[in-house]
Amino acid sequence: MTLAAPQRIILASASPRRFQLLEQIGITPDDVIATSIDETPGLRERPRLYVERMAREKAAAARHVVGHDSTRSGGVIVAADTVVALGSRILPKTEIVEDAAACLRMLSGRAHRVYTSVVVQMPSGRQGQRLVEARVRFKRISGEEVDAYLASGEWRGKAGGYAIQGIAGAFVTKLVGSYSAVVGLPLSETSALLNGLGVPVHLRWLGAGA
């Protein structure tokens, strides 16, 4: 039996973390589209609603690019967004050291939630979406640790000012939920979406160990 050629996968994110996570489950994206959208939360917009909207808008922005480039047509788009929240407060993706310092001090010694939403969109426009919630607790972070973490630069561009897969893993005392979702892409849910939309992930594993 001859297997059909796998469908092209387009990752609607420039995040190397998401690229690596897809590779972990045997999917190497064929293309990457760094989407540019307005990420300003709406007035009193709840974190889970915000992250779902961002994932949909990233998918739509990527589809718009694909629709105007015949060399990219026919691809399956994978888009995701992640936010860190304290109660109903959405913490920023930190770009300046002052914001990162403020986030770390707020998170120190407390539990917070990380929401990640993933969208898989077929060339036909049919799509599926999942929301994953994880709970993370930080130890009390000393002033010296905050200063050293800020000096590392790892916080730059990270939701809530930290990267759990990096140095900040030393701050985590408890995690309830999907680790990969906190990193940026829930692998089980992403795989389920792809499978449900007719993109069998397991077929990409055939011959992987050859």
Backbone as CSV, one residue per row, in Angstrom:
resi,resn,N_x,N_y,N_z,CA_x,CA_y,CA_z,C_x,C_y,C_z
1,MET,0.846,-1.191,0.000,0.000,0.000,0.000,0.882,1.241,0.000
2,THR,0.574,2.179,-0.866,1.324,3.421,-0.933,0.622,4.483,-0.110
3,LEU,1.360,5.076,0.819,0.785,6.115,1.657,0.782,7.437,0.911
4,ALA,-0.291,8.212,1.115,-0.361,9.537,0.500,0.697,10.443,1.119
5,ALA,1.166,11.377,0.326,2.164,12.322,0.829,1.573,13.127,1.977
6,PRO,2.334,13.328,3.049,1.807,14.084,4.187,1.496,15.523,3.793
7,GLN,0.457,16.061,4.413,0.092,17.444,4.126,1.120,18.398,4.716
8,ARG,1.310,19.509,4.042,2.268,20.506,4.507,1.750,21.161,5.787
9,ILE,2.644,21.341,6.735,2.307,21.979,8.005,2.946,23.361,8.044
10,ILE,2.125,24.358,8.320,2.602,25.731,8.432,2.424,26.175,9.880
11,LEU,3.507,26.527,10.531,3.455,27.017,11.904,3.289,28.536,11.887
12,ALA,2.190,29.016,12.449,1.919,30.457,12.460,2.566,31.087,13.689
13,SER,3.867,30.950,13.781,4.603,31.485,14.924,6.089,31.443,14.615
14,ALA,6.787,32.482,15.038,8.240,32.496,14.883,8.928,31.910,16.111
15,SER,8.142,31.404,17.058,8.694,30.883,18.306,9.494,29.609,18.070
16,PRO,10.783,29.615,18.394,11.566,28.378,18.256,11.071,27.295,19.209
17,ARG,10.463,27.694,20.329,9.936,26.714,21.278,8.823,25.901,20.633
18,ARG,7.895,26.572,19.952,6.784,25.849,19.329,7.274,24.969,18.184
19,PHE,8.238,25.456,17.451,8.825,24.650,16.367,9.407,23.359,16.948
20,GLN,10.174,23.487,18.025,10.805,22.333,18.644,9.786,21.375,19.246
21,LEU,8.711,21.925,19.803,7.680,21.065,20.379,6.984,20.249,19.294
22,LEU,6.695,20.854,18.159,6.110,20.094,17.054,7.072,19.005,16.586
23,GLU,8.333,19.342,16.503,9.331,18.326,16.113,9.348,17.166,17.096
24,GLN,9.084,17.456,18.364,9.105,16.414,19.397,8.082,15.314,19.109
25,ILE,6.935,15.689,18.494,5.925,14.675,18.173,5.984,14.272,16.692
26,GLY,7.150,14.470,16.099,7.375,13.972,14.755,6.885,14.859,13.632
27,ILE,6.589,16.111,13.946,6.103,17.033,12.915,7.111,18.167,12.759
28,THR,7.835,18.165,11.665,8.722,19.284,11.359,7.972,20.225,10.427
29,PRO,7.646,21.432,10.894,6.888,22.351,10.038,7.589,22.580,8.710
30,ASP,6.802,22.594,7.645,7.348,22.843,6.311,7.549,24.327,6.054
31,ASP,6.862,25.145,6.845,6.928,26.588,6.648,6.612,27.263,7.975
32,VAL,7.129,28.453,8.149,6.866,29.267,9.340,6.415,30.646,8.891
33,ILE,5.313,31.107,9.445,4.820,32.452,9.155,4.760,33.217,10.464
34,ALA,5.573,34.249,10.564,5.578,35.078,11.769,4.446,36.103,11.644
35,THR,3.334,35.813,12.283,2.167,36.680,12.165,2.355,37.964,12.969
36,SER,1.736,39.020,12.494,1.774,40.304,13.188,0.335,40.764,13.404
37,ILE,-0.125,40.703,14.650,-1.485,41.109,14.978,-1.456,42.025,16.186
38,ASP,-2.547,42.725,16.407,-2.690,43.570,17.590,-2.992,42.659,18.785
39,GLU,-2.087,42.611,19.745,-2.250,41.719,20.888,-2.765,42.433,22.127
40,THR,-3.369,43.604,21.936,-3.905,44.356,23.069,-5.168,43.677,23.599
41,PRO,-5.203,43.334,24.887,-6.430,42.735,25.437,-7.587,43.726,25.394
42,GLY,-8.796,43.198,25.196,-9.972,44.042,25.237,-10.280,44.479,26.656
43,LEU,-11.086,45.501,26.808,-11.460,46.009,28.124,-12.140,44.901,28.926
44,ARG,-11.553,44.564,30.081,-12.061,43.520,30.976,-12.156,42.146,30.301
45,GLU,-11.357,41.921,29.264,-11.350,40.627,28.596,-10.685,39.581,29.488
46,ARG,-11.356,38.483,29.702,-10.832,37.429,30.557,-9.663,36.710,29.871
47,PRO,-8.690,36.228,30.661,-7.507,35.591,30.066,-7.830,34.454,29.110
48,ARG,-8.770,33.580,29.476,-9.050,32.431,28.605,-9.708,32.867,27.299
49,LEU,-10.555,33.878,27.362,-11.173,34.380,26.132,-10.152,35.103,25.265
50,TYR,-9.264,35.842,25.927,-8.221,36.567,25.205,-7.307,35.610,24.452
51,VAL,-6.836,34.546,25.127,-5.877,33.648,24.493,-6.526,32.865,23.347
52,GLU,-7.803,32.549,23.492,-8.509,31.880,22.393,-8.631,32.810,21.190
53,ARG,-8.933,34.069,21.448,-9.057,35.040,20.348,-7.713,35.240,19.649
54,MET,-6.638,35.334,20.438,-5.321,35.528,19.842,-4.945,34.360,18.934
55,ALA,-5.222,33.138,19.373,-4.882,31.965,18.551,-5.667,31.980,17.244
56,ARG,-6.954,32.330,17.318,-7.759,32.403,16.087,-7.253,33.496,15.158
57,GLU,-6.897,34.642,15.722,-6.428,35.744,14.881,-5.075,35.435,14.248
58,LYS,-4.223,34.710,14.959,-2.947,34.292,14.370,-3.174,33.338,13.199
59,ALA,-4.113,32.406,13.378,-4.427,31.469,12.297,-4.982,32.219,11.092
60,ALA,-5.870,33.184,11.348,-6.469,33.956,10.257,-5.416,34.793,9.537
61,ALA,-4.487,35.370,10.292,-3.428,36.179,9.683,-2.522,35.319,8.807
62,ALA,-2.212,34.111,9.284,-1.388,33.198,8.491,-2.120,32.764,7.231
63,ARG,-3.422,32.486,7.352,-4.207,32.086,6.180,-4.252,33.207,5.154
64,HIS,-4.293,34.454,5.615,-4.287,35.603,4.702,-2.983,35.640,3.899
65,VAL,-1.867,35.390,4.587,-0.568,35.356,3.900,-0.536,34.228,2.881
66,VAL,-1.000,33.052,3.295,-1.019,31.892,2.403,-1.889,32.145,1.182
67,GLY,-3.018,32.817,1.403,-3.942,33.082,0.312,-3.387,34.000,-0.755
68,HIS,-2.334,34.738,-0.407,-1.723,35.655,-1.376,-0.367,35.153,-1.867
69,ASP,-0.084,33.873,-1.621,1.195,33.309,-2.048,0.934,31.883,-2.529
70,SER,0.919,31.702,-3.831,0.570,30.398,-4.403,1.557,29.306,-4.010
71,THR,2.796,29.669,-3.662,3.785,28.663,-3.285,3.500,28.071,-1.915
72,ARG,2.611,28.730,-1.151,2.299,28.248,0.194,0.884,27.675,0.293
73,SER,0.180,27.595,-0.805,-1.214,27.162,-0.767,-1.309,25.692,-0.360
74,GLY,-2.423,25.335,0.239,-2.673,23.945,0.589,-2.086,23.489,1.901
75,GLY,-1.556,24.413,2.693,-0.942,24.031,3.958,-1.933,23.976,5.109
76,VAL,-1.622,23.130,6.085,-2.392,23.050,7.329,-1.733,23.991,8.331
77,ILE,-2.489,24.935,8.848,-1.940,25.958,9.735,-2.107,25.542,11.191
78,VAL,-1.021,25.672,11.939,-1.045,25.463,13.390,-0.684,26.791,14.043
79,ALA,-1.595,27.313,14.861,-1.375,28.592,15.538,-1.650,28.418,17.023
80,ALA,-0.930,29.158,17.849,-1.138,29.048,19.295,-0.780,30.355,19.975
81,ASP,-1.343,30.526,21.163,-0.985,31.679,21.982,-0.997,31.240,23.440
82,THR,-0.141,31.868,24.231,-0.007,31.537,25.645,-0.037,32.807,26.482
83,VAL,-0.784,32.768,27.582,-0.772,33.890,28.510,-0.583,33.386,29.936
84,VAL,0.033,34.222,30.733,0.181,33.981,32.165,-0.767,34.935,32.873
85,ALA,-1.541,34.407,33.818,-2.557,35.229,34.476,-2.512,35.066,35.987
86,LEU,-2.678,36.191,36.668,-2.891,36.215,38.110,-4.338,36.626,38.320
87,GLY,-5.185,35.663,38.651,-6.609,35.956,38.714,-7.094,36.333,37.325
88,SER,-7.723,37.485,37.207,-8.201,37.949,35.904,-7.197,38.857,35.210
89,ARG,-6.054,39.061,35.830,-5.033,39.960,35.267,-4.129,39.205,34.304
90,ILE,-4.034,39.703,33.080,-3.143,39.137,32.073,-1.776,39.801,32.200
91,LEU,-0.754,39.004,32.481,0.596,39.552,32.573,1.173,39.709,31.168
92,PRO,2.016,40.727,30.972,2.497,41.009,29.615,3.567,40.044,29.133
93,LYS,3.772,40.043,27.814,4.958,39.421,27.235,6.051,40.476,27.355
94,THR,6.965,40.245,28.243,7.869,41.309,28.674,8.949,41.620,27.640
95,GLU,9.062,42.897,27.335,10.072,43.368,26.395,11.062,44.325,27.057
96,ILE,10.694,44.849,28.228,11.603,45.737,28.960,11.825,45.164,30.350
97,VAL,13.008,45.418,30.897,13.413,44.789,32.146,12.502,45.168,33.300
98,GLU,11.974,46.388,33.293,11.103,46.812,34.382,9.834,45.965,34.452
99,ASP,9.274,45.630,33.280,8.076,44.784,33.255,8.394,43.371,33.733
100,ALA,9.545,42.855,33.321,9.934,41.510,33.745,10.130,41.462,35.254
101,ALA,10.764,42.487,35.801,10.979,42.540,37.256,9.650,42.588,37.998
102,ALA,8.719,43.381,37.486,7.404,43.491,38.132,6.673,42.151,38.100
103,CYS,6.749,41.439,36.972,6.091,40.133,36.864,6.684,39.142,37.857
104,LEU,7.989,39.072,37.940,8.635,38.112,38.835,8.275,38.386,40.285
105,ARG,8.195,39.638,40.635,7.853,39.981,42.028,6.398,39.653,42.334
106,MET,5.520,39.806,41.345,4.122,39.439,41.551,3.956,37.929,41.670
107,LEU,4.732,37.171,40.899,4.597,35.723,40.876,5.300,35.045,42.046
108,SER,6.253,35.723,42.651,7.045,35.151,43.728,6.169,34.651,44.877
109,GLY,6.328,33.366,45.217,5.612,32.788,46.341,4.135,32.554,46.110
110,ARG,3.699,32.658,44.870,2.264,32.557,44.580,1.990,31.545,43.472
111,ALA,0.726,31.150,43.402,0.273,30.293,42.307,-0.348,31.165,41.225
112,HIS,-0.161,30.769,39.984,-0.770,31.487,38.874,-1.225,30.466,37.830
113,ARG,-1.930,30.935,36.835,-2.434,30.059,35.776,-1.800,30.436,34.440
114,VAL,-1.557,29.405,33.653,-1.047,29.602,32.296,-2.079,29.005,31.344
115,TYR,-2.558,29.840,30.428,-3.541,29.405,29.439,-2.871,29.364,28.070
116,THR,-3.038,28.256,27.375,-2.568,28.152,25.995,-3.711,27.653,25.128
117,SER,-3.938,28.337,24.031,-4.946,27.910,23.067,-4.256,27.591,21.753
118,VAL,-4.668,26.483,21.146,-4.103,26.078,19.858,-5.225,25.945,18.843
119,VAL,-4.949,26.395,17.631,-5.885,26.291,16.518,-5.203,25.535,15.389
120,VAL,-5.911,24.576,14.832,-5.455,23.896,13.615,-6.476,24.198,12.532
121,GLN,-6.015,24.773,11.428,-6.909,25.182,10.347,-6.513,24.497,9.041
122,MET,-7.504,23.860,8.431,-7.288,23.166,7.164,-7.347,24.150,5.995
123,PRO,-6.819,23.760,4.829,-6.884,24.638,3.652,-8.309,25.040,3.286
124,SER,-9.275,24.187,3.606,-10.682,24.482,3.306,-11.263,25.558,4.209
125,GLY,-10.548,25.890,5.281,-11.060,26.834,6.261,-11.632,26.159,7.488
126,ARG,-11.877,24.862,7.392,-12.342,24.109,8.555,-11.260,24.123,9.624
127,GLN,-11.660,24.316,10.868,-10.658,24.370,11.908,-11.182,23.827,13.242
128,GLY,-10.259,23.495,14.108,-10.563,23.061,15.462,-9.724,23.871,16.428
129,GLN,-10.189,23.978,17.667,-9.484,24.780,18.659,-9.590,24.119,20.020
130,ARG,-8.517,24.198,20.794,-8.513,23.671,22.156,-7.873,24.697,23.082
131,LEU,-8.369,24.738,24.310,-7.803,25.589,25.353,-7.287,24.697,26.468
132,VAL,-6.062,24.953,26.909,-5.451,24.163,27.975,-5.048,25.103,29.106
133,GLU,-5.396,24.719,30.318,-5.075,25.515,31.502,-4.128,24.730,32.401
134,ALA,-3.071,25.362,32.839,-2.135,24.752,33.789,-1.985,25.687,34.983
135,ARG,-1.743,25.093,36.143,-1.507,25.876,37.349,-0.054,25.714,37.772
136,VAL,0.588,26.832,38.025,2.011,26.846,38.365,2.196,27.616,39.672
137,ARG,3.005,27.064,40.568,3.338,27.778,41.799,4.839,28.051,41.826
138,PHE,5.180,29.290,42.175,6.583,29.688,42.327,6.969,29.698,43.801
139,LYS,8.209,29.413,44.069,8.757,29.615,45.401,8.927,31.115,45.629
140,ARG,9.274,31.491,46.828,9.620,32.893,47.075,10.987,33.161,46.435
141,ILE,11.005,34.116,45.537,12.232,34.420,44.788,12.947,35.579,45.475
142,SER,14.189,35.363,45.836,14.944,36.409,46.521,15.286,37.545,45.569
143,GLY,15.605,38.684,46.137,15.999,39.827,45.323,17.219,39.529,44.477
144,GLU,18.168,38.761,45.052,19.372,38.404,44.311,19.036,37.505,43.119
145,GLU,18.073,36.585,43.316,17.661,35.702,42.222,16.944,36.479,41.129
146,VAL,16.106,37.425,41.528,15.423,38.264,40.538,16.451,39.011,39.705
147,ASP,17.412,39.635,40.369,18.428,40.408,39.654,19.236,39.529,38.698
148,ALA,19.597,38.323,39.153,20.386,37.427,38.316,19.565,36.941,37.126
149,TYR,18.284,36.659,37.362,17.439,36.205,36.259,17.263,37.310,35.227
150,LEU,17.076,38.519,35.688,16.945,39.641,34.760,18.219,39.815,33.944
151,ALA,19.357,39.627,34.583,20.645,39.771,33.883,20.817,38.692,32.813
152,SER,20.153,37.537,32.991,20.288,36.444,32.016,19.642,36.785,30.677
153,GLY,18.632,37.661,30.711,17.930,38.029,29.484,16.910,37.003,29.019
154,GLU,16.761,35.903,29.755,15.849,34.841,29.339,14.394,35.294,29.310
155,TRP,14.068,36.298,30.075,12.694,36.803,30.222,12.184,37.517,28.979
156,ARG,13.073,37.929,28.112,12.682,38.807,27.007,11.684,38.127,26.058
157,GLY,10.528,38.782,25.872,9.509,38.270,24.971,8.685,37.131,25.536
158,LYS,8.857,36.813,26.830,8.155,35.687,27.434,6.909,36.149,28.174
159,ALA,5.832,35.392,28.034,4.604,35.677,28.764,4.888,35.580,30.263
160,GLY,4.517,36.631,30.995,4.755,36.631,32.435,6.194,36.838,32.836
161,GLY,7.079,37.049,31.852,8.478,37.339,32.151,9.341,36.154,32.511
162,TYR,8.908,34.932,32.151,9.757,33.780,32.463,9.558,32.659,31.448
163,ALA,10.554,31.769,31.397,10.498,30.594,30.522,10.695,29.362,31.399
164,ILE,9.641,28.567,31.565,9.712,27.414,32.466,10.741,26.392,32.001
165,GLN,11.002,26.336,30.687,11.950,25.355,30.159,13.392,25.802,30.335
166,GLY,13.586,26.988,30.891,14.928,27.517,31.078,15.300,27.633,32.543
167,ILE,16.064,28.674,32.847,16.536,28.898,34.213,15.373,29.011,35.195
168,ALA,14.279,29.598,34.744,13.138,29.828,35.633,12.513,28.541,36.137
169,GLY,12.884,27.402,35.563,12.429,26.133,36.118,12.821,25.988,37.579
170,ALA,13.864,26.690,38.000,14.311,26.643,39.392,13.330,27.326,40.339
171,PHE,12.401,28.129,39.790,11.422,28.831,40.626,10.165,27.997,40.871
172,VAL,9.952,26.965,40.070,8.681,26.233,40.080,8.674,25.165,41.166
173,THR,7.725,25.270,42.085,7.581,24.261,43.131,6.445,23.288,42.837
174,LYS,5.520,23.687,41.959,4.399,22.806,41.629,3.845,23.154,40.261
175,LEU,3.522,22.117,39.505,2.881,22.287,38.206,1.747,21.287,38.096
176,VAL,0.553,21.775,37.847,-0.604,20.914,37.635,-1.106,21.182,36.225
177,GLY,-0.968,20.190,35.355,-1.390,20.376,33.972,-0.270,20.054,33.007
178,SER,-0.423,20.520,31.790,0.489,20.191,30.696,1.743,21.062,30.719
179,TYR,2.900,20.419,30.884,4.165,21.148,30.830,4.368,21.775,29.459
180,SER,4.087,21.019,28.388,4.309,21.551,27.041,3.423,22.751,26.756
181,ALA,2.235,22.781,27.374,1.364,23.947,27.186,1.970,25.184,27.820
182,VAL,2.610,25.024,28.975,3.264,26.162,29.623,4.433,26.645,28.777
183,VAL,5.133,25.717,28.147,6.232,26.100,27.251,5.693,26.853,26.033
184,GLY,4.491,26.459,25.551,3.929,27.198,24.423,3.033,26.430,23.481
185,LEU,2.965,25.074,23.624,2.125,24.295,22.717,1.732,22.980,23.386
186,PRO,0.450,22.768,23.677,0.029,21.511,24.304,0.073,20.369,23.298
187,LEU,0.991,19.437,23.501,1.254,18.430,22.470,0.115,17.436,22.303
188,SER,-0.449,16.961,23.385,-1.544,15.996,23.262,-2.734,16.605,22.536
189,GLU,-3.094,17.815,22.910,-4.248,18.478,22.296,-3.980,18.842,20.838
190,THR,-2.749,19.263,20.529,-2.399,19.581,19.147,-2.479,18.340,18.275
191,SER,-1.947,17.240,18.782,-2.007,15.973,18.054,-3.452,15.542,17.830
192,ALA,-4.292,15.688,18.871,-5.697,15.295,18.754,-6.425,16.144,17.717
193,LEU,-6.130,17.430,17.680,-6.756,18.303,16.685,-6.359,17.889,15.273
194,LEU,-5.072,17.649,15.066,-4.598,17.251,13.742,-5.237,15.935,13.320
195,ASN,-5.238,14.963,14.223,-5.850,13.671,13.908,-7.332,13.823,13.580
196,GLY,-8.035,14.638,14.377,-9.462,14.820,14.181,-9.818,15.502,12.877
197,LEU,-8.883,16.275,12.354,-9.128,16.988,11.099,-8.557,16.236,9.890
198,GLY,-8.120,15.003,10.128,-7.663,14.179,9.010,-6.192,14.292,8.698
199,VAL,-5.399,14.735,9.672,-3.943,14.794,9.488,-3.330,13.830,10.504
200,PRO,-3.196,12.558,10.165,-2.745,11.545,11.125,-1.285,11.729,11.533
201,VAL,-1.093,12.158,12.750,0.255,12.444,13.242,1.115,11.185,13.281
202,HIS,0.522,10.054,13.684,1.316,8.846,13.875,1.955,8.335,12.586
203,LEU,1.374,8.676,11.417,1.963,8.221,10.168,3.323,8.861,9.924
204,ARG,3.568,10.006,10.543,4.861,10.665,10.386,5.935,9.983,11.207
205,TRP,5.530,9.107,12.111,6.529,8.402,12.921,7.111,7.203,12.188
206,LEU,6.437,6.735,11.136,6.905,5.546,10.433,8.282,5.804,9.835
207,GLY,9.204,4.965,10.177,10.561,5.131,9.671,11.380,6.150,10.429
208,ALA,10.792,6.721,11.504,11.525,7.757,12.244,12.796,7.207,12.895
209,GLY,12.766,5.924,13.232,13.947,5.344,13.884,14.889,4.651,12.917
210,ALA,14.583,4.787,11.614,15.428,4.097,10.629,16.777,4.771,10.506
